[in-house]
Amino acid sequence: MSDFVEQCRQEWKRLNVPDPLAEEMAADLASDLREAEADGISAEEFLGSSVFDPRSFAASWAAERGIIPAPARRGNRPLVLVAFTALAAVAVLVAALLLATGEPKVRAVATSTGRPGIAIPPVPFNYHPGPGRLVLRTASTSASASAPVEWILLLVALAALGFAAWLWSSRGRSHPPVTA
């Protein structure tokens, strides 16, 4: 385990920890490791996952003792959260633009080649009229057939954007406070 202690010493030197403090911490660490070994506790049990990363262990221990400033939190957010937020924002924009333009429009009016004044019964869209039968044509009345889908997309996208905002804000609060 002297290799672990030596790697910690090198890290403290790199971090400009004063030599007397670095030696004191190295002696404490070596003593603690010897005691743990004497009690039948392995270094991995004693140090946990830190046994595999002596540089981080040394830096965090020096920061906890107030010898060096605490490492600054990374401002980077995970790529998945960034992608999710971007996708939600794009979905909101697309839905809003589709609703604003009202495209595509569907227009349908029934006309007859028969006599005027005769009521025309409704027929299915796949009906193929013969002479004097009902014909479907485009006309001036219109409605957006996609409007319900656009509204649903807008609501789902807004909910996703709200969820992303909550994730962004809660990420900063999920860590314990850093002491200097």
C-alpha positions as a LaTeX table, in Angstrom:
\begin{tabular}{lrrr}
\hline
Residue & $x$ (\AA) & $y$ (\AA) & $z$ (\AA) \\
\hline
Met1 & 0.00 & 0.00 & 0.00 \\
Ser2 & 3.04 & 2.26 & 0.09 \\
Asp3 & 2.47 & 2.81 & $-3.65$ \\
Phe4 & $-0.93$ & 4.36 & $-2.87$ \\
Val5 & 0.62 & 6.65 & $-0.25$ \\
Glu6 & 3.39 & 7.62 & $-2.67$ \\
Gln7 & 0.88 & 8.52 & $-5.40$ \\
Cys8 & $-0.97$ & 10.66 & $-2.86$ \\
Arg9 & 2.30 & 12.42 & $-2.00$ \\
Gln10 & 2.91 & 13.16 & $-5.67$ \\
Glu11 & $-0.58$ & 14.59 & $-6.02$ \\
Trp12 & $-0.15$ & 16.79 & $-2.94$ \\
Lys13 & 3.12 & 18.04 & $-4.38$ \\
Arg14 & 1.38 & 18.81 & $-7.69$ \\
Leu15 & $-1.34$ & 20.68 & $-5.78$ \\
Asn16 & 1.31 & 22.74 & $-3.94$ \\
Val17 & 0.44 & 21.35 & $-0.52$ \\
Pro18 & 3.22 & 22.49 & 1.84 \\
Asp19 & 5.75 & 19.68 & 2.43 \\
Pro20 & 5.23 & 19.45 & 6.20 \\
Leu21 & 1.47 & 19.05 & 5.74 \\
Ala22 & 1.91 & 16.56 & 2.92 \\
Glu23 & 4.27 & 14.47 & 5.07 \\
Glu24 & 1.87 & 14.62 & 8.02 \\
Met25 & $-1.03$ & 13.46 & 5.84 \\
Ala26 & 1.10 & 10.72 & 4.24 \\
Ala27 & 2.16 & 9.48 & 7.69 \\
Asp28 & $-1.47$ & 9.50 & 8.90 \\
Leu29 & $-2.59$ & 7.64 & 5.80 \\
Ala30 & 0.16 & 5.03 & 6.05 \\
Ser31 & $-0.60$ & 4.54 & 9.75 \\
Asp32 & $-4.33$ & 4.15 & 9.10 \\
Leu33 & $-3.68$ & 1.65 & 6.33 \\
Arg34 & $-1.33$ & $-0.39$ & 8.57 \\
Glu35 & $-3.91$ & $-0.44$ & 11.37 \\
Ala36 & $-6.64$ & $-1.54$ & 8.98 \\
Glu37 & $-4.41$ & $-4.30$ & 7.63 \\
Ala38 & $-3.60$ & $-5.43$ & 11.19 \\
Asp39 & $-7.35$ & $-5.62$ & 11.89 \\
Gly40 & $-7.83$ & $-7.78$ & 8.79 \\
Ile41 & $-9.43$ & $-5.02$ & 6.71 \\
Ser42 & $-8.24$ & $-4.73$ & 3.15 \\
Ala43 & $-7.28$ & $-1.38$ & 1.66 \\
Glu44 & $-10.27$ & $-1.59$ & $-0.67$ \\
Glu45 & $-12.63$ & $-2.13$ & 2.27 \\
Phe46 & $-10.98$ & 0.72 & 4.18 \\
Leu47 & $-10.76$ & 3.26 & 1.33 \\
Gly48 & $-13.65$ & 2.07 & $-0.82$ \\
Ser49 & $-13.42$ & 2.93 & $-4.50$ \\
Ser50 & $-10.81$ & 5.59 & $-3.68$ \\
Val51 & $-8.18$ & 2.86 & $-3.61$ \\
Phe52 & $-8.32$ & 2.90 & $-7.42$ \\
Asp53 & $-7.95$ & 6.69 & $-7.73$ \\
Pro54 & $-5.24$ & 7.99 & $-5.37$ \\
Arg55 & $-5.10$ & 11.40 & $-7.10$ \\
Ser56 & $-8.77$ & 12.17 & $-6.41$ \\
Phe57 & $-8.45$ & 10.80 & $-2.88$ \\
Ala58 & $-5.46$ & 13.03 & $-2.16$ \\
Ala59 & $-7.12$ & 16.12 & $-3.66$ \\
Ser60 & $-10.40$ & 15.62 & $-1.79$ \\
Trp61 & $-8.60$ & 14.97 & 1.51 \\
Ala62 & $-6.49$ & 18.12 & 1.11 \\
Ala63 & $-9.64$ & 20.10 & 0.24 \\
Glu64 & $-11.52$ & 18.71 & 3.25 \\
Arg65 & $-8.69$ & 19.79 & 5.52 \\
Gly66 & $-8.81$ & 23.27 & 3.97 \\
Ile67 & $-5.25$ & 23.07 & 2.67 \\
Ile68 & $-6.27$ & 23.65 & $-0.93$ \\
Pro69 & $-9.45$ & 25.24 & $-2.29$ \\
Ala70 & $-12.27$ & 22.81 & $-2.96$ \\
Pro71 & $-12.36$ & 21.71 & $-6.57$ \\
Ala72 & $-14.80$ & 23.79 & $-8.56$ \\
Arg73 & $-17.89$ & 22.00 & $-9.69$ \\
Arg74 & $-18.00$ & 21.27 & $-13.32$ \\
Gly75 & $-20.45$ & 23.44 & $-15.15$ \\
Asn76 & $-20.93$ & 20.81 & $-17.80$ \\
Arg77 & $-24.23$ & 19.03 & $-17.92$ \\
Pro78 & $-24.57$ & 15.50 & $-19.19$ \\
Leu79 & $-24.96$ & 15.23 & $-22.92$ \\
Val80 & $-28.27$ & 13.38 & $-22.57$ \\
Leu81 & $-29.82$ & 16.26 & $-20.63$ \\
Val82 & $-28.59$ & 18.79 & $-23.19$ \\
Ala83 & $-29.98$ & 16.69 & $-26.05$ \\
Phe84 & $-33.32$ & 16.19 & $-24.28$ \\
Thr85 & $-33.69$ & 19.92 & $-23.66$ \\
Ala86 & $-32.81$ & 20.77 & $-27.26$ \\
Leu87 & $-35.28$ & 18.19 & $-28.61$ \\
Ala88 & $-38.06$ & 19.53 & $-26.38$ \\
Ala89 & $-37.34$ & 23.11 & $-27.46$ \\
Val90 & $-37.38$ & 22.16 & $-31.15$ \\
Ala91 & $-40.66$ & 20.28 & $-30.68$ \\
Val92 & $-42.24$ & 23.36 & $-29.05$ \\
Leu93 & $-41.06$ & 25.56 & $-31.93$ \\
Val94 & $-42.31$ & 23.16 & $-34.61$ \\
Ala95 & $-45.72$ & 22.75 & $-32.96$ \\
Ala96 & $-46.09$ & 26.51 & $-32.49$ \\
Leu97 & $-45.14$ & 27.20 & $-36.13$ \\
Leu98 & $-47.56$ & 24.56 & $-37.41$ \\
Leu99 & $-50.36$ & 26.02 & $-35.32$ \\
Ala100 & $-49.52$ & 29.57 & $-36.41$ \\
Thr101 & $-49.49$ & 28.76 & $-40.12$ \\
Gly102 & $-52.49$ & 26.42 & $-39.97$ \\
Glu103 & $-51.01$ & 24.09 & $-42.55$ \\
Pro104 & $-52.06$ & 21.68 & $-43.95$ \\
Lys105 & $-55.65$ & 22.65 & $-44.74$ \\
Val106 & $-58.33$ & 20.16 & $-45.72$ \\
Arg107 & $-61.30$ & 21.36 & $-47.72$ \\
Ala108 & $-64.34$ & 19.32 & $-48.67$ \\
Val109 & $-67.75$ & 20.25 & $-50.09$ \\
Ala110 & $-70.38$ & 18.01 & $-51.55$ \\
Thr111 & $-71.85$ & 18.96 & $-54.91$ \\
Ser112 & $-74.31$ & 17.19 & $-57.18$ \\
Thr113 & $-74.72$ & 16.91 & $-60.87$ \\
Gly114 & $-78.43$ & 16.18 & $-60.26$ \\
Arg115 & $-81.32$ & 18.59 & $-60.02$ \\
Pro116 & $-81.02$ & 21.66 & $-57.73$ \\
Gly117 & $-83.05$ & 21.69 & $-54.52$ \\
Ile118 & $-82.79$ & 17.94 & $-53.87$ \\
Ala119 & $-81.22$ & 16.99 & $-50.57$ \\
Ile120 & $-78.00$ & 15.04 & $-50.94$ \\
Pro121 & $-77.51$ & 12.26 & $-48.39$ \\
Pro122 & $-74.00$ & 11.83 & $-46.90$ \\
Val123 & $-71.87$ & 9.14 & $-48.53$ \\
Pro124 & $-68.56$ & 7.55 & $-47.57$ \\
Phe125 & $-65.32$ & 9.03 & $-48.94$ \\
Asn126 & $-64.50$ & 5.88 & $-50.92$ \\
Tyr127 & $-67.75$ & 6.16 & $-52.86$ \\
His128 & $-67.31$ & 6.41 & $-56.63$ \\
Pro129 & $-70.28$ & 8.31 & $-58.06$ \\
Gly130 & $-71.92$ & 7.54 & $-61.34$ \\
Pro131 & $-73.85$ & 10.02 & $-63.48$ \\
Gly132 & $-75.96$ & 12.38 & $-61.37$ \\
Arg133 & $-74.39$ & 11.16 & $-58.11$ \\
Leu134 & $-72.52$ & 12.87 & $-55.27$ \\
Val135 & $-69.03$ & 14.24 & $-55.99$ \\
Leu136 & $-66.55$ & 15.58 & $-53.42$ \\
Arg137 & $-64.66$ & 18.71 & $-54.42$ \\
Thr138 & $-62.57$ & 21.35 & $-52.71$ \\
Ala139 & $-64.37$ & 24.53 & $-51.70$ \\
Ser140 & $-63.93$ & 27.69 & $-49.66$ \\
Thr141 & $-64.76$ & 26.28 & $-46.19$ \\
Ser142 & $-61.70$ & 24.80 & $-44.58$ \\
Ala143 & $-60.46$ & 23.31 & $-41.36$ \\
Ser144 & $-57.04$ & 22.16 & $-40.26$ \\
Ala145 & $-57.23$ & 18.41 & $-39.85$ \\
Ser146 & $-53.86$ & 18.36 & $-38.13$ \\
Ala147 & $-54.74$ & 20.95 & $-35.45$ \\
Pro148 & $-55.52$ & 18.37 & $-32.72$ \\
Val149 & $-52.20$ & 16.63 & $-33.37$ \\
Glu150 & $-50.38$ & 19.96 & $-33.30$ \\
Trp151 & $-51.99$ & 20.92 & $-30.00$ \\
Ile152 & $-51.09$ & 17.56 & $-28.49$ \\
Leu153 & $-47.52$ & 17.92 & $-29.75$ \\
Leu154 & $-47.34$ & 21.42 & $-28.28$ \\
Leu155 & $-48.62$ & 20.30 & $-24.88$ \\
Val156 & $-46.31$ & 17.27 & $-24.72$ \\
Ala157 & $-43.34$ & 19.38 & $-25.84$ \\
Leu158 & $-44.11$ & 22.05 & $-23.23$ \\
Ala159 & $-44.34$ & 19.36 & $-20.55$ \\
Ala160 & $-40.99$ & 17.93 & $-21.70$ \\
Leu161 & $-39.44$ & 21.39 & $-21.66$ \\
Gly162 & $-40.78$ & 21.98 & $-18.14$ \\
Phe163 & $-39.37$ & 18.62 & $-17.04$ \\
Ala164 & $-36.00$ & 19.51 & $-18.55$ \\
Ala165 & $-36.02$ & 22.84 & $-16.71$ \\
Trp166 & $-36.76$ & 21.02 & $-13.46$ \\
Leu167 & $-33.89$ & 18.59 & $-14.12$ \\
Trp168 & $-31.50$ & 21.47 & $-14.81$ \\
Ser169 & $-32.47$ & 23.26 & $-11.60$ \\
Ser170 & $-32.46$ & 20.16 & $-9.41$ \\
Arg171 & $-29.01$ & 19.05 & $-10.58$ \\
Gly172 & $-27.40$ & 21.99 & $-8.81$ \\
Arg173 & $-29.19$ & 21.19 & $-5.55$ \\
Ser174 & $-28.53$ & 17.44 & $-5.54$ \\
His175 & $-24.93$ & 17.80 & $-4.37$ \\
Pro176 & $-23.89$ & 18.54 & $-0.81$ \\
Pro177 & $-22.59$ & 22.05 & $-0.24$ \\
Val178 & $-18.89$ & 22.59 & $-0.85$ \\
Thr179 & $-16.85$ & 24.01 & 1.98 \\
Ala180 & $-13.77$ & 26.06 & 1.28 \\
\hline
\end{tabular}
